[in-house]
Amino acid sequence: MFNKYIKLVLAVLILAYAVFQFIEGYIGNGIMFILLAVIFVFLYFRNEFILLAFLRLRKQDFPGAEKWLNRIKFPKAALTTKQQGYFNYLRGLLVSQTNMNEAEKYFKNAVKLGLSMDHDMAMVKLNLAGIAFTKRRKQEAKKLLSEAQKLDKRGMLADQIKMMKDQMKRASVPNQHYGGHRQHRPSKRR
């Protein structure tokens, strides 16, 4: 794993060599080197290890995703700001299975750094709402849930949001006992 700026330097050097190939008359080589430079520019904006971790998560392979994320040793040097947001988002998803406090920290960092897709931010807010609800911070959970619903423009998380709202309603309704329970009055002693 190397610094994000090295990718740009390599792209510029390869592009310069592609121009040299065009000048020498090797058009095919020039086109190939331009495509190679485009790959390095793409990897500057989309980190390869984060992409591979997303692919592992799609297959529900949490250890595999964690393995790819662990290859990023220094996220601030190797990733752009949005990529750092996704790094924290993925870390939060992986850690949420075992440690909610640490997952909350990662999710809050992801919100602070920002994510490029609205549905990803909605997922982060939904997870934060679930964590806040389990920690009995209902007002914060309601606020985060409404933010998640606003961000979910395509309705991809509609079922999860509805389920969370139902759980919050059930938890806020006091237990009521109908019939069956009589108040016992203490008997008078004589």
Secondary structure, DSSP 8 states (H G I E B T S, - for coil): ---HHHHHHHHHHHHHHHHHHHHHT-HHHHHHHHHHHHHHHHHHHS-HHHHHHHHHHHTT-HHHHHHHHHT-S-HHHHS-HHHHHHHHHHHHHHHTTT-HHHHHHHHHHHHHH--S-HHHHHHHHHHHHHHHHHTT-HHHHHHHHHHHHHH-TT-TTHHHHHHHHHHHHHHHS-----SS----------
